[in-house]
Amino acid sequence: MLSTITKIKDKINGLWQMVGNTPMIEVSYRYRDGVEQAIWVKCEHYNLTGSIKDRMALYILQKAYETEAIRPGDTIIEATSGNTGIAFASIGNMLGHPVMIIMPDWMSKERIEIIKSCGAKIHLVSKEQGGFKGSIKIAEMMKQNDSRVFLPRQFENIYNAEAHEKTTGREIGHQLLLEKAKIVPCAFIAGVGTGGTIMGVGKYLRTLYPDIKLHPLEPAESPTLSTKTKNGSHRIQGISDEFIPDILNLESLDKIVQVNDGDAILMAQKLGQELGLAVGISSGANLLGAIKIQQEHKCKEAVITVFPDSNKKYLSTDLVNVEPVKDGYLSPDIKLTGYRPLPKI
């Protein structure tokens, strides 16, 4: 008879069939009626729960079992802004773990309801209770009081970035190499929540393309990375929380890219209305950041980014409302002309 640990590891191996190996597309556009150009995008809304965070959650739990940091039946408790919570709620449930998610109370209603629907308990924290930092403190206190609690600690866990080095970055590299044109990318851009995506994908891509630029992205309304402190508020859920994550090494990265949250909303709406791509606000931000870098540096080579999640968690937010155009926005000058899927690996 198989042991409990063996059964769980078999389930983890099975879940990798539903996480990763996502499509990559070439999104074509014209900027100010100029020549047609393209951005290469990894479509992470095709993962198990609809976001890039599934990779990190599954990899962290896999490593936790390999290192015996977690035991069958331990309670998983994580402080998160949403997508990570959904990922741990779903995957943790599948592996037989009780899950509690501690989350700021200003996240979208959909995030809260999806987490609950996956069988997890949820603890909401207000700004007065400390917001994101308060959520982390509460999780740490729960760990101190119960030895059967496992904390993924996504903002400091090295396996977060390693998940993207081993999976997301590797897949992007292989998909580009499969192209007959032998694409050599000049830059990779990603919004920073925990920093796992930009650090992990960037580390792998630099093994293939040593000169590639790695640009972290933040909201212009809340430039936490640029100012090194919490500054302002914004509507791009999942990035630019209240601090610079421990796993983010800005010294190893290139110029920080800023995008207005309203501009990101407009671009996400364009992706849905013009191309039928049902993605979230951070996807609009990432595409704008990639186009901004391509235009600023007049890159003829490929610029790469990711669509982190779908639009399903934003149906109660400004993504579905009329968003006013403001001076300095890029999206009104961008015409999306189509997209082409790349081969899967």
LINCOR-V29285 format. One record per residue. N is the residue number from 1. PHI is phi in degrees with one decimal (999 if undefined). OMEGA is omega as a letter, one per 20 degrees, with the letter a starting at -180 (* if undefined). Layout:
BEGIN
n,phi,omega
N,PHI,OMEGA
N,PHI,OMEGA
END
This chain:
BEGIN
n,phi,omega
1,999,a
2,-69.8,r
3,-72.3,r
4,-59.9,a
5,-61.4,r
6,-62.2,r
7,-63.2,r
8,-65.6,r
9,-64.9,r
10,-64.8,r
11,-65.6,r
12,-61.5,r
13,-61.2,r
14,-66.9,a
15,-65.0,r
16,-65.2,r
17,-75.3,a
18,-112.2,a
19,-125.2,a
20,89.6,a
21,50.1,a
22,-81.1,r
23,-66.9,r
24,-125.1,a
25,-127.8,r
26,-101.4,a
27,-94.2,a
28,-95.8,a
29,-154.8,r
30,-122.1,r
31,-108.8,a
32,52.4,r
33,61.2,r
34,-81.4,a
35,-70.2,r
36,-70.9,r
37,-129.9,a
38,-144.6,r
39,-119.1,a
40,-99.7,a
41,-127.4,r
42,-88.1,a
43,-93.1,a
44,-81.2,r
45,-73.6,r
46,-89.7,r
47,-72.3,a
48,-46.1,a
49,-102.8,r
50,90.7,r
51,-150.8,r
52,-65.5,a
53,-68.2,r
54,-59.1,a
55,-60.7,a
56,-64.5,a
57,-62.3,a
58,-67.1,a
59,-66.2,r
60,-62.1,r
61,-69.3,r
62,-59.8,r
63,-67.1,r
64,-63.9,r
65,-71.9,r
66,-64.5,a
67,-97.4,a
68,60.8,r
69,-81.1,r
70,-132.4,r
71,-121.5,r
72,-54.0,r
73,89.2,r
74,-60.9,r
75,-85.0,r
76,-90.8,r
77,-124.7,a
78,-138.6,r
79,-90.7,a
80,-157.1,r
81,-95.1,r
82,146.0,a
83,-61.6,r
84,-64.8,r
85,-62.3,r
86,-63.0,a
87,-62.6,r
88,-68.5,r
89,-61.6,a
90,-70.9,a
91,-71.0,r
92,-61.1,r
93,-59.7,r
94,-58.8,a
95,-90.6,r
96,88.0,a
97,-104.8,r
98,-65.1,a
99,-131.1,r
100,-124.3,r
101,-112.4,r
102,-107.9,a
103,-144.3,r
104,-57.7,a
105,-80.9,r
106,-99.6,r
107,-71.8,a
108,-63.6,r
109,-57.6,a
110,-60.1,r
111,-57.4,a
112,-61.5,a
113,-69.8,r
114,-66.8,r
115,-59.3,r
116,-62.6,a
117,-67.0,r
118,-88.9,r
119,90.4,a
120,-92.1,r
121,-87.8,a
122,-133.9,r
123,-124.5,a
124,-91.3,a
125,-124.3,a
126,-85.7,r
127,-60.3,a
128,-65.8,r
129,-88.8,r
130,113.4,r
131,56.0,a
132,-63.2,a
133,-64.3,r
134,-64.5,r
135,-61.9,r
136,-65.6,r
137,-62.6,r
138,-63.2,r
139,-60.7,a
140,-65.1,r
141,-64.5,r
142,-64.0,r
143,-64.6,a
144,-62.3,a
145,-92.3,a
146,-151.0,a
147,-71.1,r
148,-96.1,r
149,-105.9,r
150,-112.0,r
151,-106.0,r
152,-64.2,r
153,50.5,a
154,-58.3,a
155,-76.1,a
156,-128.1,a
157,-77.2,a
158,-63.1,r
159,-71.9,r
160,-62.8,r
161,-65.4,a
162,-63.5,r
163,-58.1,a
164,-79.3,r
165,-66.1,a
166,-78.4,a
167,-117.0,a
168,-58.0,a
169,-63.4,r
170,-61.7,r
171,-64.1,r
172,-59.6,r
173,-58.8,a
174,-67.2,a
175,-67.6,r
176,-68.1,a
177,-69.2,r
178,-72.9,a
179,-69.4,a
180,-61.3,a
181,-76.5,a
182,51.6,a
183,-63.6,r
184,-115.8,a
185,-74.9,r
186,-100.5,a
187,-158.4,r
188,-127.0,a
189,-125.4,r
190,-152.3,r
191,-63.0,a
192,-103.7,r
193,-104.3,r
194,-90.2,a
195,94.3,a
196,-61.1,a
197,-66.7,a
198,-64.9,a
199,-73.8,a
200,-72.8,r
201,-62.0,a
202,-60.8,a
203,-61.9,a
204,-70.3,a
205,-62.6,r
206,-71.4,r
207,-73.3,r
208,-93.7,a
209,-131.0,a
210,-57.9,a
211,-93.7,a
212,-64.9,r
213,-88.8,a
214,-119.3,a
215,-112.0,r
216,-74.4,a
217,-118.9,r
218,-139.9,r
219,-72.1,r
220,-63.2,a
221,-76.4,a
222,-144.5,a
223,-80.5,a
224,-61.7,a
225,-65.8,a
226,-72.1,a
227,-96.3,a
228,65.6,r
229,-154.4,r
230,-62.1,a
231,-148.8,r
232,77.5,r
233,-135.9,a
234,-153.5,a
235,-116.8,r
236,-96.6,a
237,-61.7,r
238,103.0,r
239,-128.7,r
240,48.7,r
241,-77.4,a
242,-106.4,a
243,-162.1,r
244,-90.4,a
245,-63.1,a
246,-63.4,a
247,-81.5,a
248,-88.9,r
249,-110.1,a
250,-63.2,a
251,-64.4,a
252,-89.7,a
253,-107.7,a
254,-100.5,a
255,-51.5,r
256,-73.9,r
257,-101.4,r
258,-112.7,r
259,-133.9,r
260,-68.8,a
261,-65.0,r
262,-64.9,r
263,-64.9,r
264,-64.1,r
265,-63.0,r
266,-60.7,a
267,-69.7,r
268,-62.0,r
269,-65.1,r
270,-60.6,a
271,-59.5,r
272,-74.7,a
273,-75.6,a
274,-99.9,a
275,-121.2,a
276,71.2,r
277,-97.0,a
278,-86.7,a
279,-121.7,a
280,-87.4,a
281,-64.8,r
282,-65.6,r
283,-66.6,r
284,-61.1,r
285,-63.9,a
286,-63.2,r
287,-64.3,r
288,-61.1,r
289,-61.8,r
290,-65.6,r
291,-65.1,r
292,-59.1,r
293,-65.7,a
294,-62.6,a
295,-74.3,a
296,-63.6,a
297,-99.0,a
298,49.6,a
299,-70.1,r
300,-87.2,r
301,-78.8,a
302,-71.5,r
303,-115.6,a
304,-117.0,r
305,-150.5,r
306,-131.1,r
307,-98.7,a
308,-68.5,a
309,-156.7,a
310,-88.9,a
311,-85.7,a
312,-67.2,a
313,-92.6,a
314,-125.7,a
315,-74.2,r
316,-107.6,a
317,-110.6,a
318,-68.1,r
319,-59.1,a
320,-101.3,r
321,-105.0,r
322,-75.2,a
323,-103.8,a
324,-68.3,r
325,-86.6,r
326,-118.9,r
327,-57.6,r
328,93.3,r
329,-70.9,r
330,-87.6,a
331,-56.8,r
332,-63.3,a
333,-94.8,a
334,-111.5,r
335,-110.9,r
336,-78.8,a
337,-109.2,r
338,150.8,r
339,-149.0,a
340,-132.0,r
341,-71.6,r
342,-90.0,r
343,-63.3,r
344,-77.6,r
345,-82.6,*
END
